[in-house]
Amino acid sequence: MVKKFAEPILVTKPLVASRDEIFSLFNDVIDSGWLTNMGKQHNLLEKEVADYLNIDNLSVFNNGTLALIVALKALNLPEGSEVITTPFTFAATTHAISWNGLKPIFADINKDTMTLSTDAIEKAITPNTSAILPVHVYGFPCEVEIIEKIAKKNNLKVIYDGAHSFSTKINNKSICEWGDITMLSFHSTKLFNSIEGGGLVYKDENIGRKIYELRNFGIKKFISEEDIKEGVKNKDIIKDIGINGKLNEFQSAWGRVVLKQVKKEQEKRQKVSDTYKKLLNNIKEITIPEMPKNTSNSMQYFPILVENNRDDLYDKLMKHNIYSRKYFYPLCSDFECYKNLPSAQAKNLLVSNEIANKVLCLPFYGELSKNECEAVKKISEIIKVSIL
Ligand SMILES: *Cc1c(COP(=O)(O)O)cnc(C)c1O
């Protein structure tokens, strides 16, 4: 018998800012008297994250969900039109579509990468389809080149949910380079956090302006010739239905400090991942999904697929004080609010259902690499005895 952990081992542990650095920045914010509304810390965070990811355009938000809602809004999709998406994701992905008055259409996923199947996307396209919303789930990249071709051919917009793919790269290029817009989440459970927060990466300047304005109640910042012709001078004009998506100065400062720790955290997580792989690879009931070649992992989650009786393993781990997570089970297509959609039927989503019943995310954070991954070895041992 392997003894249970004295303290609970959770699935993740957020990066926290070092006290010296964060208190010094908090003092700056207090001295400045500027607490929110695109202040100094906010603007620096936007620049520093963009530099870190090597991308040109980023807007930060108070959370990823709101960012995704704004992304869909910024693309002016026809009211009530259809958006093709994956059921194997967090609730926020589907909800963002519905909050825009658009119709989510679920399509099945690939077995190996767990991302949207491009065949399933093509089959789901109708004359009412306006966009595709795929998810780089666990940081596994979607088939971005094929999706781009499908989108071009059918005149569709592509919005990626990149909540798990902060710093994922394909051939050394940020995954955020693909699609019209990519959403990032800076929630505490994510690799990089600003406590709560998120971002939108975009290419088109006009979409960027729209995002900026929608984030701030729709108040126009970029006055066009047309606006001037309409006699607009020295007053707020609002044309679009905006919202409040602004990230405040304290959280922006937090994000700036945490950003400096991300690289180190990823290196530690790499060790944790290597150790899990070494110890679990030869258990035939367990499959460890592999990242495609030429891709660098964002090190956000460590999912395994359990052949028989995943729930039993989950319970046994819990008894040892190890809190793994059934991400993503149940599927979004099984939620009360979506289960009656025609595309939500299990026969349309065979692979998604299979994966949702097998997947388990193991505890995964840098601190687990302490003492030559002692805790990881113990967790792996408990998994081994639980399964055999
Ligand atoms: C975390 C997450 C979100 C939502 O991000 P928040 O910043 O928590 O609002 C969206 N999609 C996926 C896949 C996520 O994991």
The ligand as an SDF file (V2000), in Angstrom:
LIG
                    3D

 15 15  0  0  0  0  0  0  0  0999 V2000
  -10.5320   28.8030  -18.8240 C   0  0  0  0  0  0  0  0  0  0  0  0
  -11.2140   28.6180  -20.1110 C   0  0  0  0  0  0  0  0  0  0  0  0
  -12.0300   29.6160  -20.6600 C   0  0  0  0  0  0  0  0  0  0  0  0
  -12.4950   30.8160  -19.9080 C   0  0  0  0  0  0  0  0  0  0  0  0
  -11.5630   31.6610  -19.4710 O   0  0  0  0  0  0  0  0  0  0  0  0
  -11.8230   32.6070  -18.1940 P   0  0  0  0  0  0  0  0  0  0  0  0
  -10.6390   33.4960  -18.2470 O   0  0  0  0  0  0  0  0  0  0  0  0
  -11.8480   31.7150  -16.9870 O   0  0  0  0  0  0  0  0  0  0  0  0
  -13.1000   33.3210  -18.3900 O   0  0  0  0  0  0  0  0  0  0  0  0
  -12.5140   29.4320  -21.9510 C   0  0  0  0  0  0  0  0  0  0  0  0
  -12.2660   28.3080  -22.6480 N   0  0  0  0  0  0  0  0  0  0  0  0
  -11.5170   27.3110  -22.1300 C   0  0  0  0  0  0  0  0  0  0  0  0
  -11.2630   26.1140  -22.9690 C   0  0  0  0  0  0  0  0  0  0  0  0
  -10.9990   27.4160  -20.8390 C   0  0  0  0  0  0  0  0  0  0  0  0
  -10.3030   26.4090  -20.3190 O   0  0  0  0  0  0  0  0  0  0  0  0
  1  2  1  0
  2  3  1  0
  2 14  2  0
  3  4  1  0
  3 10  2  0
  4  5  1  0
  5  6  1  0
  6  7  2  0
  6  8  1  0
  6  9  1  0
 10 11  1  0
 11 12  2  0
 12 13  1  0
 12 14  1  0
 14 15  1  0
M  END
$$$$
